[in-house]
Amino acid sequence: MVEISVIVPAYNAEKYLSVMIKSILEQTFRDFELILVNDGSIDRTPEIMAEFAAKDSRIKIINQKNKKLPGARNAGMKIAAGKYLYFADADDILHPQLLEQLYQAAEKENADFACCDFITIREGEVPDMPVYKEAPALCAFDNPLEYMCFHRKMVSNNVWTKLYKAKALKGLIFADNQGVEDLYFNLWAMRHFSKGVYVPLALYYYVLSSGSISRSDLKYEHLQTYMNFFLQIQKEFSDMPQMKNIIKENILNRTFYRLVQTVSRLKNKENKQKMKAEWLPQVKKFMQAGIIGTEGLSLRKKLKLFLFLHF
């Protein structure tokens, strides 16, 4: 049994994949398996995977028809043998000490997950990667779900800043809701976790690129995915009314605001107006039902939401 299973889905990622794989193989922590999931790519992605696998026995490859990011991650989880699970996107970069730092923190605190910070860089940018010679001051915490709600900068929505203890996930898989799959996964994981630990180091480099499996253009279907997500949380946390309100105020309302921002910034005015006209009636129904709202938002953000909804 390996200590960590690293899962990397890839769809048409030939431009970036080699850099990501190298950043994993160059980790200071060595006891891991790397599961590469070719999610129906039609470029050189499968060939690149095969070339690396021929040189490193820790690499396993899954070739499947396109199932999008959640389905690709789930395929990797099915064969993962590690005590811990780690997910990375094919067009990003890992700091060489990411696995080591997160693993040591999780083991030291006997935590269900360990998380770190990330840095956003531009495509083609070579990140500065300092060597961390001393152990950082860790921040361990109980009640991970509540902690995630109130400390978003430390426990963010994404999965790629987190190392998860496999058995603590209790069979949880990614739902078919691309766009909010990380947030949904984490909300349910944190609900079942007892303890987490934060490592105050930026160990993941999120690359602003156009070819990611998870960074596609906003479409009306994506808006519906978000609305379905809001409704799911309302229903599935109905047995935790206090926690449901905390999630609404600290996560759902802010997620809704960011979504409105994204729609507002669409460059194609005709597409934006069409999308807005189709979307707004459901948004207003959800707000009237108390599924989403303005609690927790600043006055400036409340005003922007009001203008978006009524003009």
N, C-alpha and C positions, 0 to 999 in steps of 0.2 A: 504493500500500500504506500502510495506517495503521500507527501504531506499536502501538496497543493495541486489542484487541477486548474489550469489556466485555459479559459474558453474564449476563442476569437472567431466570431462569425465574419464572413467576407462575401460581398457581392460586387463583382466587377471592380475589384480593389487593386488591380495590377500596379497602379501608379504609386500606391502607398504601402502595400502589404509587406514588402521586404524590410522596410525600415521598422515597422512594428514587430515583426518576427525577430529581427536582430536585437531589438531592445529587450525582448523577453529572454532570448537565449543568453544574453550578456548579464543577466541578473546575478547578483552576488549570492543569492539564495539558490541552491542548485537542485533541491529535492522536489521537483515538480514534473508534471506531464503537461504538454501543450496540445490542446485539442483544437484543430483548425477545421472550421465548418465552411465548406464551399457551398453557398446557398444559391445554386443554379447560375453561377457566373458564365458569361459567354466571352470573356476575355482570357488573359493568361493567368488568372488567379489560380486555377487548379494546377497548372504546370509549376508555378512558383512554390506552391505548397509542397508538391512532390519533390522538387529540388532540395528544399530544406529538410524534408523528412528522410531523404536518402542519406543525409549527413548526420542526423541526430535522432537517435532511437527514442527519445522522449516525446517525439511528435507523432500524434495520431491525426488522421484525416477522415473527415466525413464529407462525402459528396452527395448532395440531395437536390431535388427540385426546389425552386424558389418558394420559401415559406416565410420570407421576411424575417426581420430581426428577432422577434420573440420566438418564432419557430426554430430558428437556427440556434439560438441559445439553448432552447429546450433539448434539441438533439444532442448538443454537447453535454448537457447535464445527465442525460440518460446513460452515457458511457463513462462519466467521470468517476475516478477511483480515489480522489484525494480527500483528506480529512477536511480541507478547506476548499472553497470555490472562489475563483477570481475571474471576472469578466472584463475584457478589453475590446475596444472598437478597432477595426482594422486600419484606420487611417490616423491613429494617434500614436503617442510615444510614451514608453514607461521610463522613469528614472531607474538606473541600475539597482538601486537599493529599495525599490518599492515593495517587492515581496518580502524581503528580509525585515524591513521595518514594521510592516503590518503583521507579519507572522509572529515576530518577537513580542509585539504589543499584545496580540490576542492570547498568546501562550502565557505571558507574564500575568495578565489580569484574568485569565480563564474566561474570556469574553466570547459572546456569540458572534461578534463581528468587530473588526477594526477598520477605521476610516482615516483618510488623510485629506490634504488639500490638493487643488489642481491649478495649473496655469494655462491660460488660453494663448495660443501662438498662431501666427499666420502660416499658411501653406508655404513650404520651402524654407521656413525659418529654422535655424539650428538652435535649440534651446540651451541655455546655460545649465549645467548639471553639477552643482557643488557636491563634494564628497562629505558625507556626514560621519564624522569620526566618534562623536559622543552621542549617547542615547538621549533622545529628547525627553522633556518633561511630559509624561502622558496624562491624559484626562479621562479617567474611567467614570462611568455613570450607569445607574440603574434606570428602569423605565424608559427604554430606548425610544418608544413611540412618542411619548410626551417630550422627551429630550430633542428628538428630531423636529418637532413642531416649533419649539422655542429657541433652537440653536441651529438655524438653517445653514449658517456659514460653516459650521463644523460638521453637521450631518446633512449633506445636500441630497437632492432627489436622485442623482445618478448612481449607477451600480459600480462604475469603474474606479471609484475612489474607495471601494470597500472590499475587504476580504471576509467571506462568510464561512462560518463553521457549518459544514454540510448537514450534519444531523440536526442542527438547530432550525434548519429551514423546514423540516417536517414534510418533505415531499412537495413543497411549494414550487410551482413552475411559472413561467412568464405567460401572461394572458395575451390574447390576440388583439392588442389595442395599441398598435405602433404609434408612438408619439407621447404616450404616457406610460409605457410599459415599465420604465425604471421606477417612476413614482409609485405606481400601483404595487409593483413587486416589493418595494421598500416599506410601504405602509403595512402590508400584510406580514412581511418578515419582522418588522419592529414590533408588531402586535404580539408576536410569539416569543420574541427575544427577551431575555432577562437582564443582560448586561452588554454594554458596548464600551469601546475605548477609542479615543481620538488621538491621532499622531499629528502634532502641529508642524508638518512638513509638506511642501508642495512636491508630490512625487509622481504626478500624472500630467502629461502635456496634451491638452485638448487642441487639436488642429482644426482651424477654420478652413474647411475644404468643401468642395462641391460634390465629391463622389461617394460620400458615406452611405452605408446601408441604412443609417438612421437620420440623415439630414436632407430629406427631400423637400420639395416645394410644398407650401401650404395649399391644400385643396379643401373643398367643402366637406369631403368625406372625413378629413382630419378634424374639422370642427365638430362633426357629429361624434367622432371618437371621444373627444374631450367631454362633450355633453353626456355621453353614455357613462363615462368615467365618473363624473360628478354624481350622477344618479346612483351608480353602483356603490360609491362610498356612503351616500345617504342611507341606502338600504342595509349594506353589510356591516355598518357600525351602529345600527339602530339599537343594539343591545348595550352600547356604551354611550349613552346620551351626552355625558359631560365630555368624553373624549371626542365624540363626533363634532361637537361645537368647537373644540380646540382645533381639530383638523380643518374645519371649515374656515375659521378665522385666520389661521396661520399658514395654511397650505392651499386649500381650494380657492379661496377668494383671490389670493395673490397669483395663483396659476391662471385663473380666469382673467385677471387684469393683464397679465403678460400676453395672453392669447388675443385679447382685444387690441393691445399694442401692435401685435404682429399683423392683424387684419388691417388696422389703420395705416400701416406703413407699406402695404402692397402698392407696387408701382403702377400696375395696370388698374386704372380707375374704374373702367367698365367691369372688370372681374371683381374688384373690391366691392362695388355697389351691389352687384348681383349676389355675391356671397353674403353680404351684410343683410340684404333684404330677405334671403332665404333663412338665415340663421337667427335673426333678432326675435321673431315670435317665440321660438323655443327658449331663448335666453330669458325673455321677460317672464315666461311661465315658470321657469326654474327659480327666478328671483322671487316671484310672488309666493312660490311654494317653500321658500327658505332653503333651497338646496345650495344656492350660491348667493352671495350678497356683497356688501361693502364693509362689513366689520373687519377691523384690523388694518384698513387702508388709510393712508394719510388724506387730508382734506383735498390736496391737489389731485390725488389719484381718484378720489370720489367724484370730483368735478369732471375729470376727463371721462370717466365712465358715464356720467350723466349726459354729457354732450354726445358721446358715441351712441347711447341708447335712444336719444330723443331728437337728434338732428342729422 
